[in-house]
């Protein structure tokens, strides 16, 4: 990409990656055809589709014209799905572990390979396992697989040591078919949790408290397939918003929900941006150089850890000095060495980054280490002099549909030189 162009125009956000994958897993809870709208056309969706196919489901994806890189997933779930997921798929995407709860709840057993995913820090499965054991499952680890068995799960009280999104989702999906009432305390509150619970409610589940720290689930005997629309992707929307500020542009982000990005948008306002909530999304505009703002990542409703690389990139070209504190994933600063190659002045001290802003960055070849780091490096390249090359962009493909095409639609000078193999 060649730096120097301001991002201007309109861009449409499709459904949230972090929700769509879990909605696809939730389809396992009901035999029959479940249709999920606004699913991003990304690599992770293709992987999850194959996970479901190997469990015996028929899965099709139909792209929607003008949908901003989104489409429709149709999952036809058999009466008796398979209960084992293959390592060759699960190792490529951590979200595959989300089939564990639905399988053990519906089938009484599951054999799920231990997952892989982004190298951004340890994300153990202890809370998934202990929560399912509280529900009555017996779980053992053997030969790289988690094997869970339970004739019928039983409602219980569960306290999460940390408001883990993945553990909350897995336990909610398991509890909806458990006998009796389950209460999950210190549950995650993210919009994607609310989205999952809303779809489960449409399927016939009885859930109260989604979006709060206490979720109560009254188990039912069975669920029915539905047609459901995925919540807009707040991380993609936040990426476009930060990109508009970094490049001193003016972008309308269609379908973005301001309430899902309240803290991030407040930070952009503090940086000097004009942020306007619209009936169909949000508008973010910036005149002149932004001011540095301090950022602390926290579980929702705090500043999202997934936007932290973009926050560091923003600070790198802002006036003043910013302190960026990472409280969620200890490995999230791995990309900083690549940002420094672009001329950024960043010093790391534990889970803090001190960023001294510069007027411009300097182009160089850099390597994406995960989804969000890749997007952050692309934004940094847009404010660098000369031509910047971001390698290993298959990471970006896992979270951003049509990223290059949408960037070009906003006026960026960017092209893709090689598709992933």
N, C-alpha and C positions, 0 to 999 in steps of 0.2 A: 504494500500500500504506500501511497505518497501522501505525506502529511500536509496540512495547511488548509484543508477545506472545512468549512463549518457544516455541521449536520443540520439540515433544514427540511421541513416538509412533514408528511404524515407517515406513521408506521403502525401496523396493526399487530397486537399481541394475541397469540393463540392461547390455548389452555396450558396450565402449569404442568411442566414435566414432573415435578415432585408430587403432583396430585394424580395425573393421568395414569402413571404406572401403578399406583395403589388402587385406583378405581378398576383397572384391568384385573388386578389380583382379586379384588372383591367380587368380581363376576363369578369366581369359582364357587361362591356361597349359594348360588341358585342354578339349578339345571334349566337349560333353555337359552334363548337368545337375548343377550344384553348388548345394547348399543350405546357407545360413548362418543359424544360429539366434542369438537374442538380439541382433538388430540394432536399434539405437535408431531410433525413429520421429522423425527430425529432417530438416531441410532438406537438409543435406549428403548424406544417404543418397539422397534423392530426386534430387539433382543427379548423383551418381555413377551412379544407376540409369539416368538419361537418357544419360550419357556412354557407358555400356555398350550401351544400345539403339542409339545411333547408330553403334556399332561392329558392329552386326548381331546382338547378343544379344537374347534374349527375357528380360525381367526382371519379376518380380512380387514384391510385398511384401504379406505377410499379418500383420496385427497380432495379437498374442497376448493374450487376455483375462487381466487380472490380471498382466500382464507388466511393469508399471512403465514403460510407454511403449516397450516393445520388441516385436519380431516376427521374422518369418522372411523372408529374401530367397532367392528361387530364380532362378538365373542359368543360362539355356540357351545355351551358347556354340557357335557354328557351327564347322564344319570350317575355314572360311576367313573369319575376321572381317575387317572393314574395318580400316584402319590409320591413320585420320586422326581426330583429335578437334577439335571445333569451338571456336572462341574464345569464343563467347557463353556456353558452359557452363564452360570451363576458367577463364575470368577470374573466375568467381564462387567458385571453390573450389580452393585450391592443391593439395589432395590428388589432383586429377586428373592431375598429373604422374606419379603412380605407375603409370599404364598404360604408360609409356614402356618400362620394362624388360621386362614381359611381352610386349608387342607385338614389339619388336625380337628377342627371344629366340625367339618362336614363329613369327613371320611373316617375319623377316629385314629388316623395314623398319617405320618408324613416323614419323608426321608429327603432332606434338603441339603444340598452341598453348601459348605461354608463359603460365603461370598467374597468377592474381590471388590474393586472399585477404585475411586480416586485415592492417591497417596497424600492425604491432607491430615493424617493423624489417626490415632487409634480410635475405633468406634466399635467397642466390644458388644457382644450379644447377650451379656449377662442379664440385662433387664428384660429382654425378650424371653430368655429361658426361665428366669425366676418367676416372671409373671405367669407364663403358661403352666409352670409347676404349681403355682398357687391355684390355678384353675383346675388342677387335677391331672395334668399331663405328666407322663414319665418321659424324661428326655435324657438320652445318652449321646455321646460323641464317639463316632467310630469311622475310621478310614476316611476322614475328611468330610463326613456327613453328620448333620444333626438328625437324630431319629427320635420322633415324638410319637407317643401312643396315648390314647385316652378313649375308653368306650363311650363316655359322655362327659364333657366338661361341666364343671359345677361353679356357679357364681360365687364370688368371694370379694374381699377387699384387697386392693393392691396399691402399694405406695412406690412410686418411682423415685429413685435417688436423684435423678436429673430429668427434667421434662423432655425426654427423648421423643422426637417425632416418630421415628421408625418403631420404637417399642410401643408407643401409644397406639399407632395404627394397627400393628399386629395384634395387640391385646384386645382392641375394640372389635376387630374382625373375628377373633376367636370367641369373644364373650357374647356376640349377638345370637349364637346358637347354643350357648351354655344353658344349663338348667338353673333357674333362679336369677338373682340380681348380682351384678358385679359393679363395684365402685372403684374407679381408678383415680387416685389422688396424685397431685403434682403432675398432672397430665400436660402434654404439650398443647399449646393454644393456637398454633399456626392456622391461617386460612385453609391450608390443605387438609388439616384435621377436620375442620368444619365441613369442607367439601365432601370428604369421605363419609362422615356421619350423615350428611344430608342425603347422599345417594343410598346409603344403607337404610335410612328411614323410608325412602321411596320404595325400597325393596321389601319393606315390612318390618324392619328392625325397630326396637323401642329404645331410643337413646335420648338422654337429657344432659345438658351441660356442655355440649360441644362448644369450644371457644373459650371455656373457662378452665380452671385448674382442677376441677372435679367433674368427671364424666360418669354418669350412672347408666348402666345398660341392663335392661330386663330381657332375659333370654327368651327367644321364641322357637317354635318347633321347625320352622322352615321359612325361606325367603323366596321371592319371585323376581325374575329378570325385569329390567327396566330400560328405558332410554333416558340418558342423562347427559348434561352439558358440563364440561370441566371448567372450573374457576380460572380466570385469566392468570397468566404467569407473572407474579409480582417481581421476580428476579430479572426476567427479561425486560419488563417495563422499567425497573430501576436501572438496568444497564443503559437503556436508551436515554433515560433522564440524565444520568451522570455524563453520558457521551455528549448530550446537548450542551451541558455546562462546560465541559472540558474544551470543546471545540468552539465555544462562544456562538452557539447556533440557536435554533428555534424549532422545536419538534412537538408535534401533537401525537400523543401515544394513545391510539384507539384501544378501547376496552380496558385500559389500565384502571385499577380501583385505588383511588387516593388513600382510602382508609387502610389498605393493606401495606402502605408504604409511608405511614405518617411520620415516623422518626427520620427516615431517609430524606423525605421531601423537606422536612424542617431543616435538616442539615444543608440541603441545597439552597434553601432560602437564606440561611445564615451565611452561606458562601457568596450571596449577592444575586442569586438567580430569581427570576420571576416564575412562580409556580401557580398555575391556575387549574382548578377543577372544572371539567366540562361535562355535559350530559353524556358524552360517549367516551370519556377518558380524561386525560390530563394534558396540559400544555406546559412545557418547560423551555424558558428562553434565558439567554445570558448575554449581557453586553459588557465588554471589557473582561479583564482577568479576574477569575474568582479569588475569594479569600480562603485561606486555610481554615479548616474546622476540625476539631478533635472528634474522634469516633470511637465508641466502645461497642463491640458486638455482643449481643445477648439473645437468648431465645425470644420469640415473638411475645410481646409487641416491640421488643428492642430492635436495634439496627441489625439487619440480617448478616450473618457470617458470609453468606454467598455473595454479598455485595462488597465485602471487605477489599478484595483486590482492586475493584474499581475505585473505592474510596482512597486507597493508597495512590493509585494512578492520578486521581484528581488532585490530591495534595501535592503531588510531584510537580504540577504546573501552576499551582496557586501561589498567592503572595503570603509570606510568613512561614510559620512552622506549625505542623500538626502532629499530634500524638494519636496514633491508631492502636487501640488495645483489642487483642483477640482473646475472647473468653470461651470459645466453643470448640475450635479445632486447633490443636497445637501445631500442626504442620501447615497451616494456611499461609504462612509467610515464605514458603519454599520458593515462590515465584519471584521474590524480591531481587534475588541475584540477577535474574533476567531483566527486571526493570532497571536495575543499576547499569546494565549494559547499554541501555538507552539514555544514560546520562542522569538518571534520577539520583537525588541525594537522600538515601535512606539508611538509617542505622537501626539494627535490631537488638533489643535487649529483652530476652525472655519472650513474654507474650506482648511486648510493646514494640512499636515501630515509630521512630522519630523521623519525620519527613520534612525536609526543608525545600520549599518550592523554588522552581526555576522557571524562567520565562518560556523556554522551549526545551524539548528533549532532542536527542540526536539519534538518527536512524542506525539500526544494527540488526543482524539476524538474531532472533531470540526463539526460545523453545517453550511451548505451553506444557505445563505439568499437570493441569486438571482443567475442568470445564471453565470455571470462573476465572482462573489465572489466565487462560487463553483469551477470554473476552477482555480482561483488563489490559493485557498486552496489546490487543488490537486497538483499544481506545488510546493507549499510550502512543501507538504508531501513528494515529491520526493527528497527534500534536507534536510529532517529531519532524525535523527537517530531513528531506531526502526520502529514500525508499526503505521501508522496514519490512522484513520478512519474518513472519511467525510460522514456525515449524510445529509439527505434531498437532495440527488443527483438528484431527479426528476427535480430540477431547472436546473442542468447541461444538462439534456436530452432535454431541450427546445432549446438549442443552439448548441450542439455538437453531431453530429451523430457518433455512434460507438466509443465513447471517450475511453472507457476502452480497446477495441480491438486495436485501433490505438496506444495507449500508450504502450501496450504490444508488438506491432509490432516494436516499437522503442526501446525495451529493458527494459521498466519499469517493476518492480515487483508490479503488481496491479491486483486486482480482485474485482468483484462485488459480494457482499454477498447476496443481496436481490433486486429483481426487484421492481420498484414502483407498488403499488397496482392498 
